[in-house]
Amino acid sequence: MNYFKTISICSLFLCAMLLASCQSSFKHKIEKSEHGLTIHQDSTLITIEVVNASIIHVNKIKIGSTPTELPDYVTVLEPQDVTWDVKESSDVVTISTDALQVIVNSKGIIEYKTLDNKNLVSETDELTYIHPKDTVHSVSQAFEAGDEALYGLGQFQSGIMNWKHVPIRLQQYNQEIAVPFLVSTKGYGIYWHNYSLTDFNLPQNKIEFKSTSEMATTEKVVVPEDGEKENVAAYAVKEAAEKNIRETTFTPSNTGEYTFLALSDNDGRMRGEIKVTIDDDPIINYSTIWMPRRYSGKKYLEAGKTYKVVFQNTGAKIPGTLLYNTPDYNKTVFSSTRGHAIDYYVVQGDNPAEVISEYQKLTGTAPMFAKSAYGFWQCRERYHNQEELLANAREMRERKIPFDNIVQDWFYWPKGTKGPEWDPAKYPDPDAMVDELKALNLKLMVSVWPEVKNQALEAKYNLDKIESSNYVDIYDKGVSERFYRMLSDSMFHKGVSSIWLDGTEPEGVFNTKVNTAIGPYESVQNPYSLEVNRAMYEGRRAEFPNERVFNLTRSAYAGQQRYGATSWSGDVEASWEQFSEQIAAGLNFTMAGIPYWTHDIGGFFRDSKSINPEFDSQYTNPEFIELLTRWFQFGTFSPIFRIHGYVSETEIWRYDAAFESTARKFIDLRYQLMPYIYSQAWQITTNSKQLMTPLAYHYPNDKNTWQIKDQLFFGESLMVGFVTEYEKRQKEMYFPKGEWYNFWTNEKIHGGTRKTVKAELNETPLFVKAGSILPIGPKVQYATQKTDEPLRLKIYPGADATFTLYFDDSETYDYETGEYSELKLSYSEANKTLQITKGNGEYLEYSKTPMTFVVEMIGGAQQTVSFEGSDLEVKL
């Protein structure tokens, strides 16, 4: 049956009534409606909704069960009037759209195929259930895994890039972010629509241990009576070395990749090593504080060979459990602890970029940040008073270190409280402080927690909290609005530009059985950050409609991209291993459909004075300075570029001259790439593109890209590799099909191969795809600095190329009403010509203010041209 956009509402209603009354040939009763159908499958109702041609919503609920009353926090797309057909036989119902087929058999199992009958993904009844007995999970849905790589799900510190068969717990922690959206290289995505704690690929097999060494004890460090409570070390449980260690042997029955999940304990625990080794090879290795409960790892094992397995669970109050999946697991499973129904969306696209684009139609697109947000962020833990912050801001400008933003971290509030209130003893005049920063062309970001310990503020703004915690009940709309009002009164009305929303997991609600305004906390625990950021975004857009919202936040959830937020990777430590893990963590986060992400350059816990025994003094330790250098290079090619560190003075001149020189080089490069970055940001907003992506995003059919976790694409043209080992001065990189230019030397490399390239400490491997137009701006001190220097257009030949340059006022939302300009650049390889033409928008008047470009052909000549609004052809 067909539904067309042209038919009237009355006709749709009559048609739906007639369809519902038709006799079905399918084995089970079918009820049809305007946007889908419901199948009465034995004791279960299966509702299949056609949201658009590429998005299918499936809900399965037991007959007689009550549907959820929880709000839909995530999806924003109502079902569209698209064409879809239904065909029936006694055993199969097939729904077809212009993009895919949905095939339901008589057992209620659903397959998804392309229009040319290629399998995308299929359900399986194994590990699929609603309200079973003897399990902690209420609902579970399994899919058959194919020949594919799987990305997304949020941010995790395991260093794993491809999630196929890997067990993960989707639960919010400091350093780990749960976003239940998955993208396949086969051309589909799955959004699991459940807000409770969710296990992904929960293993069914267990490694047995026979003995345990001495159990760990938990001794708290005593806080001096006159000590400040921001001393995190005072709250860290001392590590009980060499405790909770067990050993056994394991003989696998199959050859292949085994995936492991270690279950530990976090009841009052902040640190203690979690380590699993197989024949002394560490497959799980966590030593940071703020520990989660579950840890993932994987290793290739041979059938019949006996392996030594050691599990160290130091710092925990339980011995822990080690589970695993075998190489023939062949499933993708979502299992949630709460819920009355299986509820998920399948999203189709020809490649990961199209899948994410469709997913953002479902959950919302990311608005533009102010151009300054894409510049350098100077941040440390912390500036202790108003004068210290201003003195460092002045010195950065005096030293001509480009930056746009400076950050005030916590404990600016009065002693003994926690909440957005300035301590007059330390910050006597915040208004004057902000005014001086603005005169320096700087913006101020301030950290605010949804955790409030200030009786006067709580009473003034009537802030109800989640029981047994200090976290505001953000699920209460009134509390949400008043939380924003409290924050705005103390920050935005004093000129603060952006907010650092820390602790949005939230980590302090230990009793998940308590209620919120909309029901048990355990039913809605994962989207807390989403609602905090919603309150901030909607409140600020309404109150300051001409100022773009930017929030930095430690957690995230599906749909959060629409609320002007960037997440960061939490309080990671300075180590080569954890630095390496940040790359895979960030790439999977952006593949979960949220484009903006960042990290603490150099790590949060940096040396032995900040709970990191890895290094002594950070300012003189040569290994730490090299780690900081490599991390800084990664930061340059991250969506948001920000340095940070616990009890650290992070200004780049505080380290040796070599580091300062390299840092300046990469800060300059970031600002020279600003025309490229800002134009790519426009593509994020208008076409749901991504700024930082794994190679598989661009080359999903090239299996050589599937596991790569130390290279990435920055925008459409730049491929970057990162050195993650000490004293390495070269790097092996994979070059996909095509030709690649070394950004530093213009040397050309033919793709489809692996090649070792130079990687001196003051450079990171950086390559430009042949068939690229790379706009390069002048060196500036801040993103919006005016200059008479022309924009340089670098043409990398070898294939046709296009690029859309984007311009607006850099600050307001006027672009949403057409106040912007595009310039279309198009290079023809056959004719060796560059076409410059006007695109959409009339923000710039080229006839009054012509735009000058220096056009450079890599390997050839360059020339200066002027664009005055009429089509311009440049012969190269």
C-alpha positions, 0 to 999 in steps of 0.5 A: 500500500502507498502513502503520498505527500499529496493526499489530504489529511482526510484521505489519509484517515480514510485510507488508514481505516480501510487498510486496517479493516483489510483481511491480512494474509499473514499468519498473525493479525496486522493493524496498519496505520499512516506511518507503519503497522503493528503485528500481534505476534503471539503475546507480543505487539511489534510496532514498525514505524516508518520515520522516513525512507531511511529510518525505521522505529521498532517497538516490541511490548508484551500484550497487557504491559503499560507503555513507558510514560518517560519523555522522549528526550532524544528524538526530534523527527516526527514520522514523515509523509514518505512512500512505503509499500507492504507485501504479505504472504502467510509467513512474511511481511515486507515493508519497502521504502525508497531506501530499504526493505524491512522483512518480518517473518512469522516468528517476529524476527526482523531483517533489514536489506537494501533495495537490491537485496543485500543484507544490512542487519538482522535480528536473532531471537538468541539473547532477545527477551522482555522481562525474563526470569533470573536476570538483572536485565529487563529487555534485550535485543540481539542482532546478527553481526556480519562482515563489518566494523562497528563504531560509536557507542560513546567514549571509552578508555580501552583503546579499542577502535572496532566494537564488533563482538566487544562487551561494553557497559554503557554507563556514565562515568568520569572518563567514559561516556555512554551514547547508545548509537552504533554505526556499521561499515555496511551502511546502517546504524542502530540507536537503542532507545533506553535510558537505563544502564545498558550492557552491550554484548554481555558475555556468557562465558566466565574464566574461573579462578581458584585462589585469591591473594590478600584482599585489598583494604581501603584506607582514606587519606586524612584531610588537614583541618585547614586544608582545601577540599579541592585536593583530590589526593585527600579523597583518593583511596590509597592503592594497596599494591599487589592485592586481589591478584588471581591466576589461572590457565585458559585453553580456548576451543576456537582460534580467533579473537576473544573479547573480555569483560572484567567486572570490578567494584566502585563502591566508594573506590577512586583508584587501584590498578585493574589489570588482566594479562594473558601470557604477560600481555596486558589486555586490560590495564587501568591505573587511573582514578575515578574507576568504572565498574567494567573494562573491555579488552581483546586478544587473538588466541589459538585453539588448544594452546594453554594460556596463563591468565592473571587478574589483578583487581587492586583497590576493589572490595570484591575479587571481581569477575572475568567474562569473555566472548568466543570468536564465533559470538557473531552477535550485536546485543543491547541489554538494559536493566529497566524497561517494559519494551524493546525499543530501537531505531535502524538508520540506513545510509550508503556509508557512515557519513550518510548514516550519521546524517540521517541519525542527526535528522532523527536526533538533531543537528549541531549548531555553529559555535562562535569562531573563537571556540575553534581557536586555542583554549588556555585552561588549568586547574586552576587560577586561584584568584582574579589577579592570577587569571588576569596576569596570565591572560596579559602575559599570553598576549604580551608573549604573542601566543595566539588564543581566544579563551581562558578558563576559570576552573572550580573553587572560585566559590566561597569556602565551604560551599559549592555552586556558581557564586564568586568568592569576593575575597578572591574575585572582588570584581568579576565584572571588571575581570571580564571587561579586561579580558574582553579588551584583550579579545578574550572570552571567559569560560567558568566551571559550574556543576549541577551539584550544589552545596550552598544553602542560600543558593538552594533556597533562593532558586528552590533547587530540589535535589535527587535524593541521597545526593547534591545533584539537582533534579534536572528531570524536573522542568521547574528545577531545570529552569531555575538551575539555569537562572541561578547560573545566568545570574552569577555568570552570564550577567557578568559577561561570562561567555561559556560554561564548563558543565563538570560532573554531568554523569552525575557521579554522586548518585550512588543509590540508583533506586531513588526517585526523580521527578519523572520516576526511578533514577535507574530508569533515566540515569544515562541522559542526565547530561543531555538534560543539563545541557538542554537547560543551559542551551534553551535558557541561554538562547532565549535570554541572549539570542544573539550569542552562540551557546558553547558548553563544555561538559564531561558527559553526553548522551544521544541527541546532545549535539543539538544543544551547543555542547562539546564533551571532553574525555575526563580526568585522564592521567599523563601516560603514553598508554592513556594518551594513545587511548584518547585517540580511539576514545574521541573517534568513537565518540564522534562516530556516535553522532556527536561532532564536538569533542576534546581532551586535556592536552598533557593529561589531567593528572600530570606528575607525582605531585598530582597523583601520577607516579609515572613522572616527577616534575612535569616542567623539567621531566624530558619524557613528560615534555615529549608526551606533552608535545605529542599530545599537543599535536593531537589537540591541534587536530581535535575539534576543540583545542584545549590544554589542561592539568591538575595543580599545574601551570599549563602556560606553554612558556613554563616548559623548555624552549623546544616545547614552547617553539613546537607549541607555537608552531602548532597553535599558529597552524591551527589559526592558519587552518581556521578558514578550513575549520570554520568552513568544515563547521558549516558542513557539520551544521548544514550537512551533518558532516564530522570534523574528526573521523576515523579512516573508516568513515571515508573508506568503509569498504577498505578493511585495512582501515577498520582497526586503525586508531592512531590516524584520523581525518581532520575535515575532508582533506587532511589525514593525520598520524600521531606518535604514541611512543616515547622517543619514536621519530618515525611512524608507519601509516596506512595510505588509502587508495589515491595519492597523498601529499606530505603537508610539510614537504609536498612529497607525494605518496601513492596510496593503497599501501603502508609506509613508514614516514618521518615524525620528528618531535616538532612535527606530526605526520600530516598528509593532504588528499590529492584532489583537495583545495586547502584554504590557509589563512594568515597568522593571527592572535585570535580567530576574528582578528582583522588582517590585510593579508590574503587567503591562500588557496592551495590546490593539491592536484591529482583529481578534481576538487571542490571546497565551500568557503563559509563566512558569517559574523562569527558570533550570532545566530543570524546565519539561521536566517540567511546572514552568511555567504558561501564561496564555491571553489572548484578545481578541474584536473583535466583543464588545470583551472580553478573556478570561484563562484558565489554560493548561497547567502548575501552576507558579503558584498564582493563588488564593494569589498573584493576578496583577494586570494593567492592561488598556489598549485602544489608543484607549480606556480602561484598567482594573486587574483581578486574576486568581485562577485562574478564567476572567476576562472583561474588558469593554473 
